[in-house]
């Protein structure tokens, strides 16, 4: 680390120390010894580790300097609320309920909980801390690895609000539960640390959708973390949709703990943000557990989209599948680092990992690193990655059938992106996500090759890169 970088790191640590001291004095549940210790221990870990650098193997392709040097502040508690009509436009049709959070804090005025079905409890985390913290203590903070991940430690240190979802044993929730996180400007660069705890008891079924959006172009930092605890035989589909503004920094972590024969599907769709890091970490801790990690990232301009997958097989007869597709244009930079660890006890593991990428311009870049670490001797594990461009033969074929170039490109990109959609269960959550992906791909396909960075002026390239 250079001397300049070290000074920046020191100043950043001092800033966060001041913010934490102020927050900790009045944080929800600070009278609870276990919760106060959880926060304080996490901040100590963050202070000791600092922000990751490109010298850290898990962050070697992502430079966090733009985030580190930005002077973020906690959002004001008297945050203005957006118009209800704008919220309605973001709602998932036929959702069981929708919790809305503004800069990480629950907004009951904009939320809808009147049709919550039987067998499930949905409320804000801050409310649960205030009314029934005993239900949180066995799980909250028990799964995230704050020692390994500084952002998980930072989220835990500033743990304040988010969603608490408890699905009772045997409950089958047909409609999706929607969690909408909105970043709004607050006069200065603002940060939020949403924390979600989802507990699905034995033999339950549910679909959870986390949707992160920006309603203005203000600089914002959202550092979200979700702990998903899935009991024996439970089936959970989890969606994370990130579509924030070009001035947004977004770090998210999904930590999944799976029981025996539990089945989890994780679907991550990254479309927005200047600098985005998506961490998905399932632990198959029960015999016969299965998980699907499915993702799509689409970047343009100077976006940086980093995906880090860590799947840990701890018990025998478990199966995991990772499928991630990336589409990158302009000077966008994508990262896929998929890591599968098979412990010695995890005999009969069946794991597969695939990353496919399309680069639409000479300036787009992808770093991909599929990785297997196998300590058992009776397993079936494969991994692979591909990088390419739109096939000229396919494009020529479609154009020879009377389609113009933009329509032909759109069809080919939609076919590639739809591989992600096809792995989702039928239902309103899938339809909602599919429409958003289609609109994003349509906008990208409308551009001609002449509009790639090679054809941009120096001023245009600077404008594309303003976020970073």
N, C-alpha and C positions, 0 to 999 in steps of 0.2 A: 504494500500500500504506500502511495506517495505521501509526502508531508502534507500537501494540500488536501488530499483525500482524508488523511488522518484528522486534520483540523475540522473539516466538514463533518466527519463522523462524531467528533467530540462535541461540536456545537449542536448537532442533531440530538445527541444523548442528553445534553443539558436542557434542550427545549422540551423533550418528552418527560424528563424528570420533573420539570416545573408543572407541566400539564397533568402528570399523574398525581403529584402532591395535591394539587387543587381538586382533582376529581375524587381521589380516595377519601377526602375528608367528608364528602357528602354523597358517596356512591350508594345506590340501592343495596340494602342489606349489610351495610358496614358494621352493624351491631352483631352480625353473625360471625363468630370466630372462624369457622371453617371457610366462609366465603372471603372474609378479609385476608386470611392467610393465602388462599388460592390466588387472589389478585397480587398480593405483595410478593409472593414467591415467583410468580410469572414475570413481574417487572424486574426482579433481580436477575432472572435468566436473560431477559431481553437486554438489560444493561450490560451484562457480562459478554453476551454474544455480539451485540450490535447488529447493524444491518448486514445481510450477506453481500459478498462481493463476487466478482467473476473468478476469484481464486477458489471459491467454494465449488466443489464438483457439481452439486445440485443446482447451482446458479451460474455456471460457467458461460452460458449463452445470453445472460440477461444482465444488463448494466442498470443498476438502481440509482445511479447518481441523480437523475432528474427528480426522483421521488425524495431522496435524502436531503437535497438542498432546498426543497420547498418548505416554507414555514407554515405548516398546517396548524389550524386551531380547532378545538372542539366546537361543534355547532351550538348556537344559542338555544336555550331551552324555550324561548319564546319565538320559535321558528314560524314563519308565515306558512300558510297552507295553500296548496295549489287549488285551482278551481275544480269542483267535483266532476265537471264534464270531462276534464282531461284525465281524471282517474278512471272514469267509466270507459273511456276509449282504450284503456290498458287492461280491462278486465277479461278474464278467461270465461267464455260462455259456459254456462251450466256448472260453474265451480260450486262446491259445497259451501265455501266461505272464502273471504279474502281479507287478510290483515295487511294494512298499509303502514309503512314506516317512512318517516321523513328524516333524512340524515341519521338513520339508525334508531330513531325513537318512534314508538307506537303512536299512530294517529287514529284514535277511536272514531273521530268525526267522519273519516274517509273510509273506514273499514266496514265490512259487512259480515255479521256473524249470526244473523237471525235463522239461517237454515242449517246450522251445524247438526249433522245426523247423530243419532244415538251411538254410543260406543266410543266416542272420541272427545277429548278435551283440547280446545284450542284457545290459547290466551297469550298475552305478551309475557315475555320472560320477566320483565320488571314487576308485573302484577303477580306472577307466580312467586317471585322472591318475597314480595310483601305479604302474601296471603297464605302460602303453603310451601315454604322453603324445604321442608322435610322431604318432599317428593323429588326435589332436585339433587339433594346431597349425594345420593348413591351414584349419580351419573355425571353431573355437571363438572367438567374438567377432568374426568376420569379416563378419557380416551385420547385427546389431543396430545401430541408429543411436543410440549413446550420447550423441552431441553434441546430438541433437534431443530425445531423451526422457530426462528425469532418472531415471525409474524403471528404464529399461533400464540406465542408468549405475549406479544403486544395486544392481541385481541383479548386474551384472558385478563391481562392487567386492566384494560379499560372495559371489562365486561359490565354492561349496563342494561341493554334491552335487546330484543329480538323476539323470536317466536318459541313458544313451548307447546309441543304437540304430544299428546299421550293417547295412543290407540289401544283400547282394551283387548284382552284375550278373546280371540275368535271374531272380533268385529271386522266386517267387510265394508269399506267405505268406497262406494262406486265413483263418486264425483271427485275431482281433484281439489286439494286444499291449496289455495294460492297465497303466497307471501310476496308482496310487492314492495321493493326497496327503492326509494326515490332519493336521488342526490339533488340538492338545491343550493344555489349560491347563498352565501351569508356575509357578503362584504369582504371576505378574505378567503384564501384557500381553506377548505373545511374538510375535516376527517370524521369518519364514523367507523364503528367496530361492531357491526351486528353479530349477535351470537344466537344460534338456534340449537335447541335440544329437542330431538324427536325420538320418542320411545315407542316402538311397535311391539306389543306383547305377543306371546305365542299364537300362531295360526291366524294372525290378523292380516289384513290387506289394505293398502292405501297408496295414493299417488300424491306426491308433494311437488309443487312448482315454486322455485325461487326465481324471481324476475328482478333484475337490477337495471334501472333506467335513470337517465338524466332528463330533467325538464328545462334545463338551460345549459349554456356552454361554460359555466363557471368551473374553475379548477377544483377538483374534489378527489379525495382519497378514501376509498371504501375497502376496509380490511375485514372481510366476513369469514365466519367459521361456523360449521355445522357439525354437531355430533349426532350421528344416526345409530341408534341401538336397535337391532332387529332380532327378536326372539326366535326360538325354535319353530321352524315351519312357517314363519311369516313371509309375506311377499310385499315388497315395497319398490315402487318406481319413484326415483328422485330426478327432477329436472332442475338444471341451473341455466338460466338464460341471461346473458350479459350483453346489454346493448346501450351502454352509456356513451357520453359525448366524447369528442376527440380530445378533450382536455382532462379526461378522467384517468386516475390511477386505480386499478382494481386488483386486489389480492384476495383469493378465496380458497378455502380449505374445506373439503368434505372428508370427515373421518367416519368410517363405517365399521361397526362391530357386529359380526354375524354369528348367530347361533346355529345349532344343528339343522340341516335341511332348509335353512333360510335362503330366500332368493331375492337378490337386490339388483335392480337395474339403475345405473347412473347415466344420465344423458346431459352432456354439457354443450351448450351452444354459445360460442364467443363471437360477437359481431362488432362490438364497439370498443371504446377506450383507446387511450394513447399507449399505455403500458399495462398489460394484463398478465396475471399469473394465476393459473388454475391448478390447484392441488387436489388429487383424488386418492384417498388412502383406505381401501377396504382391507379388513383383517378377517379372514375366514377362520373363525375360532371354534367352529363346531363341525362335526362329521357331516359330510354330504352337502355342505353349503355351496351355493353357486352365485356368481356375480357377473354382470355384464357392464363394462365400462365403454360407453359409446359417446363419441364427440365429433363436433364439427367446428372449425374455426375459419373465419373469412376475414381477411385483412386487406386494406388498401392504404394509400397515402404512406405515412411513416408509422403505422401501427406496429406494436410489438406484442405478440400473443404467445405466451409460454405455457405449455401444458406439461405437468409433472404427475406421472401416475406411479403409485407404489402399491402393489398388490402383494399381500403377505398370506401365504398358505401355511396355516399352523396345524391343521388336522387332516386325516386321510379322506380320500374319496371326494375331494372338492374340485370344482371346476370354475375357471374364470376365462372371460373373453374380453379383449381390448380391441376396439376398432375406432381409429381416429382418422378423419379426413380433413385436409387443409386446403384452402384456396387463397392464394396470395397474389396481389397485384401491386403495381407502382413500386415503392421502396419498402413495402411491408416485410416484416421479419417474423417468421414463425418458429416455434421450438416444440418438439415432442421428445420427452424423455420418459420412456416407459420402463418400469423396473418391476420384475416379478421375483419374489423371494419364496422359495419352497423350503420350509424347515424340515429337519430330519424326520420328524414324526408324521409329515404330510405325505405318506405313501399313496400311490394311486392318484396323484394329482394330474389333472388335465387342464393345461393352460395354453392360451394362444394370444399372440399380440401382433397387431397389424397397424401400420401407419402409412397412409397414402396421401400424396400431395400434388397439387396442380400449381404451377407457377405461370402466371399470365403475362409477366414482363421480365425483361432482362435484369431489372433492379430488385425483384423480389428474391427473398432468401429464406431457406428452411434449414434448420439444424435438427437432425433426428437421431435419436440414440435409443434403440430398443435394447433391453438388457435382461438377462436371466441369471439368477443366482440359485443354484440347485444343490441342496444338501441331502436330498433323499435319492434312493437308487431305483425306484420303481415309479417312473413318472412319464408323462407324455407332454412335452412343452415345445412350442415353436414360436418364432418371432420373425418379423420382416418389415421392410420399409421400401417405399417406392417414391420417386420424384420425377415428374414429367410435365409436359405441356399439353394443351388441347391437341388432339390428333388431327393433323392436316387432312388426312384421308377422310376422316369422319366429317370434318367441316366441309370439305369439298363435296362429299356425297349429299349432305343435306342441302347445300347451295345448288347442286345440280338438279335437285327436286323442286326448285322454285322458291326456296326460303332465302331471305336476305341474310347477311352475315350476322347482324345482331340477334335475330331470331334463332339462327343455327347455334350461335354461341350460347344463347340462353338455354336451349334444349340440352346441350351437352353438359353445361354447368349444373343444371337442375338434376340431370341424371346422376351426376357425381355426388351432389349434395344429398339427393334423396336416398342414397344408401344409408345415411344416418337415420333419416325419418323412418325407413322401412323396418328398422330394428326396434321401434317404439310400439308399445301396445296400442291398439285401436282405442279411440276415445277423444274427448274434447281437448285434453292436454296435447295430444299428438297433433290434432287439427290446428290448434292455436300456434304451436311451434312451427308447423309446416308452412303456414301462411307467412309467418315472419321471415323464414328462410327464403321462401319463394320471392318475396319482395326485395330482399337483400341481393339475391342472385340476379334478379331482373335488372336492378340498377347497375350492377357490375357489368352485366352482359351488354348493356346498351352502349358501353364505351367501345370505341374502335381501337385497334392496335396503335393508331397514330396518337392516341391520347395517353399512352404510357409515359413514364418519366423521361424517356429519351427525347420525347417531343415537348417537354415542359421547359419553360424559361427558368433561369436561375431564381427569379422572384417567385415563380410558381412552386419550385422545389422548396424554397424557404418557407412558404406558406404551409405546404404540406407537412413540414417538419416542425412547425411552431410548438406543437404539444411536447416534443422531446428536445 
